[in-house]
């Protein structure tokens, strides 16, 4: 009987961690799935039809060199700023055989160190950029209307407030928003005049039809951390020390490149 109880307890001890691991895997998969933004059917990709060829916006991620990575790992505050990483990549300090007792502290400046994202939400109707219209009140059959961009439009995003090192902060926010949404984001996108889409919308007799086109954008919100960066040398040991650390909340609008959201309205009177 005791042997039976021992075997039963042993089975439980083995099966419980397995169940917990399976649940953890499910949670992790669910968390990854939450990062994907579901694009509504009213939002269409116009990259092929756009008469203005927008340059591909590469996410400005910079791989640290071995030396830069060593310094980043030594920092007491997380460093993600691509420009600061670039500067560290361009730096090098050779080991000196007679460096015993050598000490130096080098001020590298006040930097935006990292950006922590707290909310990323798309607005599919961020800015109206075109209206196609037809009056079929005198017609006897349905009239088919489709999207034609009447004038070139430039859609710009940007930070919602003035902050230090704005360009660096924008780059870090673009990286985080792109990772979370998997959308082609850029702080500026252009829709060329004459851009067309084949989707047809029917305007019935005795009705007016309005086809609206909107440029979507992502609203990114979070916190940026600033600090004074010092390179500290003690003999052949090198490290980064951050002093006077501050944090500030910030938001930004980042347009979705080469995508449009369409809305069709039919009415018996002018709008």
Residue pairs with C-beta under 8 A, 6 or more apart in sequence:
35 179
35 180
35 181
35 182
36 181
36 182
37 122
37 180
37 181
37 182
37 183
39 259
40 124
40 261
42 124
42 261
42 262
42 263
43 124
43 216
43 259
43 260
43 261
43 262
44 197
44 199
44 259
44 260
44 262
45 258
45 259
46 191
46 195
46 197
46 258
46 259
46 260
47 54
47 257
47 258
49 195
49 196
49 197
50 191
50 192
50 195
50 258
51 149
51 192
51 193
51 194
51 195
52 152
52 190
52 191
52 192
52 195
54 186
54 189
54 190
54 257
54 258
56 184
57 174
57 184
57 185
57 186
57 257
59 174
59 175
59 178
59 179
60 82
60 171
60 174
60 175
61 82
61 175
62 82
62 85
62 86
62 89
64 72
64 85
64 88
64 89
65 88
65 89
67 88
67 89
67 91
67 92
67 93
68 85
68 88
68 89
68 91
70 238
71 88
71 231
71 238
71 239
71 240
72 79
72 85
72 88
72 240
74 238
74 239
74 240
75 239
75 240
75 241
75 242
76 241
76 242
77 113
77 114
77 225
77 227
77 242
77 245
78 113
78 114
78 225
79 85
79 113
79 114
79 240
80 113
80 114
80 115
80 172
80 175
81 111
81 112
81 113
81 114
81 165
81 168
81 171
81 172
82 168
82 171
82 172
82 175
83 111
83 168
83 171
84 108
84 111
84 113
84 168
84 229
87 108
93 233
93 238
95 236
96 102
96 236
99 235
99 236
100 235
101 235
102 233
102 234
102 235
103 233
103 234
103 235
104 232
104 233
105 230
105 231
105 232
105 233
105 241
106 230
106 231
106 232
106 233
107 228
107 229
107 230
108 229
108 230
108 231
109 228
109 229
110 164
110 226
110 227
110 228
110 229
111 165
111 168
111 226
111 227
111 228
111 229
112 164
112 165
112 168
112 169
112 172
112 224
112 225
112 226
113 225
113 226
113 227
113 229
113 242
113 245
114 172
114 224
114 225
115 169
115 172
115 173
115 176
115 222
115 223
115 224
115 225
115 250
116 222
116 223
116 224
116 225
117 173
117 176
117 177
117 180
117 220
117 221
117 222
118 221
118 222
118 223
119 219
119 220
119 221
119 222
120 176
120 177
120 180
120 181
120 218
120 219
120 220
120 221
121 218
121 219
122 181
122 183
122 216
122 217
122 218
122 219
122 256
123 216
123 217
123 218
123 219
123 253
124 214
124 216
124 261
125 214
125 216
125 261
125 263
126 155
126 214
126 215
126 216
126 217
126 253
126 255
127 155
127 214
127 215
127 217
128 212
128 213
128 214
129 149
129 153
129 155
129 191
129 213
129 214
129 215
129 260
130 147
130 148
130 149
130 150
130 151
130 153
130 191
130 212
130 213
131 210
131 211
131 212
131 213
132 145
132 146
132 147
132 148
132 150
132 210
132 211
132 213
133 208
133 209
133 210
133 211
134 143
134 145
134 203
134 208
134 209
135 208
136 142
136 143
136 203
136 204
136 205
136 206
136 207
136 208
136 209
137 205
137 206
137 207
137 208
137 268
139 203
139 205
139 206
140 205
141 205
142 202
142 203
142 204
142 205
143 202
143 203
143 209
144 200
144 201
144 202
144 203
145 200
145 201
145 202
145 203
145 209
145 211
146 196
146 197
146 198
146 199
146 200
146 201
146 211
147 195
147 196
147 197
147 199
147 211
147 213
147 260
147 262
148 194
148 195
148 196
149 191
149 192
149 193
149 194
149 195
149 196
149 213
150 193
151 193
152 190
152 191
152 192
152 193
153 190
153 191
153 215
154 188
154 189
154 190
155 188
155 189
155 190
155 191
155 215
155 217
155 255
156 187
156 188
156 255
157 186
157 187
157 188
157 217
157 252
157 253
157 254
157 255
158 170
158 187
158 252
158 253
159 166
159 169
159 170
159 173
159 250
159 251
159 252
160 250
160 251
160 252
160 253
161 250
161 251
163 169
163 224
163 248
163 250
164 226
165 226
169 224
169 250
170 187
170 252
172 224
173 220
173 222
173 250
173 252
173 254
174 185
174 186
174 187
174 254
176 220
176 222
177 185
177 218
177 220
177 252
177 254
178 185
181 218
183 218
183 256
183 259
184 256
184 257
184 258
184 259
185 218
185 254
185 255
185 256
185 257
186 254
186 255
186 257
187 254
187 255
188 255
189 215
189 255
189 256
189 257
189 258
191 215
191 260
197 260
197 262
199 262
201 209
201 211
201 264
203 209
203 266
204 266
206 268
207 266
207 267
207 268
208 266
208 267
208 268
208 269
208 270
208 271
209 264
209 265
209 266
210 264
210 265
210 266
210 267
210 271
211 262
211 263
211 264
212 262
212 263
212 264
212 265
213 260
213 261
213 262
214 260
214 261
214 262
214 263
215 255
215 256
215 259
215 260
215 261
216 255
216 256
216 259
216 260
216 261
217 253
217 254
217 255
217 256
218 253
218 254
218 255
218 256
219 251
219 252
219 253
220 251
220 252
220 253
220 254
221 249
221 250
221 251
221 252
222 249
222 250
222 251
223 247
223 248
223 249
223 250
224 247
224 248
224 250
225 245
225 246
225 247
226 245
226 246
226 247
226 248
227 242
227 243
227 244
227 245
227 246
228 242
228 243
228 244
229 240
229 241
229 242
230 240
230 241
230 242
230 243
231 238
231 239
231 240
232 238
232 239
232 240
232 241
265 271
